[in-house]
Structures are given as structure tokens and as C-alpha cells.
Amino acid sequence: MSDETTHILPDAPEATDEATKVADEAVVNADAPEAADEATKVADTPAEAPKAEKPARRPLVKKFDIYIIKNFLGTYVFAILLLFAIVIMFDVNEKLDAVINAPWKETVFKYFLNFLPFVASQFSPLFTFIAVIFFTSRLADRSEIIAMLSSGISFNRLAIPYIVSAAVIAASSYALSAYVIPPANVKRIEYTNQWVKNKAVVYADNVQMQVREGLMAYLSRYDNTTRTGFRFSLDEYDGKKLKSRLTAENVRYDSIGRWTLKNYVDRNFDGLHETMTTGASLDTLLGIEPRDFLISKNDEQTLTSPELKYYIDRQKARGVGNIKSFEIEYERRLAMTAAAFILTIIGLSLSSRKVRGGMGKNIAIGLLLSFSYILFMQVTSTFAISGYTSARVAMWIPNVLYTIIAVVLYRRAMR
């Protein structure tokens, strides 16, 4: 047995070497505890989890918003174009003599090109309401609104694209009525005065106004065709005491705002002492112009809103009383802007539910309410003209009343 063992050991050098390597590695590992600990830590450290992606932001404007806005504005524009066709047909029939006699370029470019935007601004609330009623009833009839509400969209969220569309219409309508249409109305009124019926006021009698505090001007008669006034006087007061009096047989106004006095007499008073100066001609700037007292029908439609505000304030300071139409026009432009929102809410509330009989009933109710709104605004404007109330109150009474109607209908629609 011993011989056999002695024979095996010399013949297995590979096993001896492997044993030696294992022993050496054990020694090395025993001499490096830090490395072993580091390896253990690395092994025990869990793998880093991948970073979670941020949730995608929801778009502010969704597809159904764009869908409703396109339908709203598209129906509104289509309704306005239909109105233009009807207006042209009836207006040509009414003014047939003028259309035949006037040059066609003036009829097309001076009258109709300026008249149609004016009509559109006047009836903008009406066609806003009709547009809402028409296309919303169509959506409800096809169960599209039911599908939107069933998908989790609230009625308040559904109303947002309607409000956005109403804001677009209101802003564009106010910009047109306040800044663009008034200069166009100047050309339109010139055409009607020349070819249809001249309604311009070209003369005035017994004109008296305050130029500034303590300074009063008087004209016995003024003729704008010759720009000449007769029996002119200009009185200056210090409290109740007359300081000076300037009189002239006639005065003439020129295009640069200057008044030329003919055969004038200037008296200055200092107690019982009087100084008098006479002359054949005197040029002066009075700070007044013929349009301050020559007020024609529809003159308020030719002024932009800033010009209207300035004109109203200046005329009030001078004691001019016949400016109610200017105040009504100024307030009407603001009230009609708010009407776009009010009538949009009413239209949405009325037509968002599917009803028996289809769209006919909703459209009939919409036309009734919109026409009643316009009629009510015309009625309340007479309150301001008669002096029962201010122009602002008269123009906003319909908006207040229809706002209450809109709130009631909107709450019912939400249920």
C-alpha cells in the first residue's frame, strides 16, 4: 500500500499547484479585509431603478374646442353673408332712383362697401345668437353634445370654447364700431345726402354756447353753405359782472378754425369806465366750430369712440343740451359688446339638450329672444332721449335683465 501511495503523489503535480494557489488567495484575502468589505458592499447594493418619466402635459386647447370654435365662427360668418345678400336686395329696391342716377362706382365703393359693415355691426348680437342656436341644436340633434358630456367633459368646460368665440366676435365688433365704421359712415352719409335725401343741417338760428367758463358766444343766424354768421356777440363775465363785449355785423369761418369778424365793436368795462375799439376786420380763434352747433341726424355715427367721448365732454362743458344721441351711441357700442357674451350663454343653455321636433323649436325661441333684446334696447333708448334716465342706464337695462335670464337658463342646463 505504501508503494502505491508513493507512486501517486509524484505523478500529480497539477493538484499540488492548485492547492497552493487556493492557499495563497486565502492569505491575500485575509490581508485585505477592506477590499473584501468593498466587494460585499458592491454586491449588496441594489441596482438603481430607472427614473420615472414626467407625465405629458395636457394641451390647453383640445380638438373639441377647435371643433366648436370653427362651427361657431363659421356659422356666424355665413349668417352675416346671408344678411348682406338680403340687405343689398331690399336696399337697391328702396333706393332704385339713386342707384340708377348715381355713378356705379360711387354706389358700390362709396355706399355699399361702407354700408354693409355698418349693418353687420348693428345686427351682430342677433346673428351671434342665431349662430349659437343653429349649430348647437345641430350638435345636440346628432347626439354629439351627449357624447362630449358622457366622456367626462363638464358643462362648464363645454362652455369655454363658446366664451372664446363670443370674445372674438365681441372684440372684432367693438373694434369695427368704435374705430373702423365711423370713418366709413362719413362716406356713406355723403352719398345718401347727395343722391337719396339731404338730411344735413346747414343753418342754425339763435345759437348760444359757452366757449369757456365766463365766456359766452351768440349768433343770430349761421349758414354753413357760405360759412357766414350774422349778429355775432362775445361776452366775458367776471362772476355776474360783465367785463367786455365784442360784437360784429357778421363773422366768417375758415377751414383752419379761424373766425373773421366784420365791422366789429369791442367794449371793455372797468366799473363805470368804458373803453371802445372799432374796426373793419378782426381775425380771432374762438375755440368753437360749426359742428358744435350744427348737429345733423346720424352725426354721432361718424365719430370714433375717443372722438365721441371728447365731443360729449366738451359739449357738456359748453352747456349744449342736444347731445343725447351722442351719449346713447357711445354707450350702445359698449353694451352691444357685452351682449355677445350674454346671448351666447342663453343660446348654449337653450339648445344644448336634444328635444323633440329637432332644431325648429330652438331656432324659434332664439329668434324671439334675440329680436326682443334688440327691441328692448330701442325702447330703453327713448328713456334717455326723454330725460327719464341717463344714456348709460338706458343702454344697460337690457343687458342686466338678459344676464339674469342667462344665469337662470344656464343653471337649468347644467342639471
Secondary structure, 3 states (H helix, E strand, C coil): CHHHHHHHCCCCHHHHHHHHHHHHHHHHHHHCHHHHHHHHHHHHCCCCCCCCCCCCCCCCCCHHHHHHHHHHHHHHHHHHHHHHHHHHHHHHHHCHHHHHHCCHHHHHHHHHHHHHHHHHHHCHHHHHHHHHHHHHHHHHHCCHHHHHHHCCCCHHHHHHHHHHHHHHHHHHHHHHHHHHHHHHHHHHHHHHHHHHCCCCCCEEEEEEEEEECCEEEEEEEEECCCCEEEEEEEEEEECCEEEEEEEEEEEEECCCCCEEEEEEEEEEEECCEEEEEEEEEEEECCCCCHHHCCCCCCHHHHCCHHHHHHHHHHHHHCCCCCCHHHHHHHHHHHHHHHHHHHHHHHHHHHHCCCCCCCHHHHHHHHHHHHHHHHHHHHHHHHHHHHCCCCHHHHHHHHHHHHHHHHHHHHHHHHC
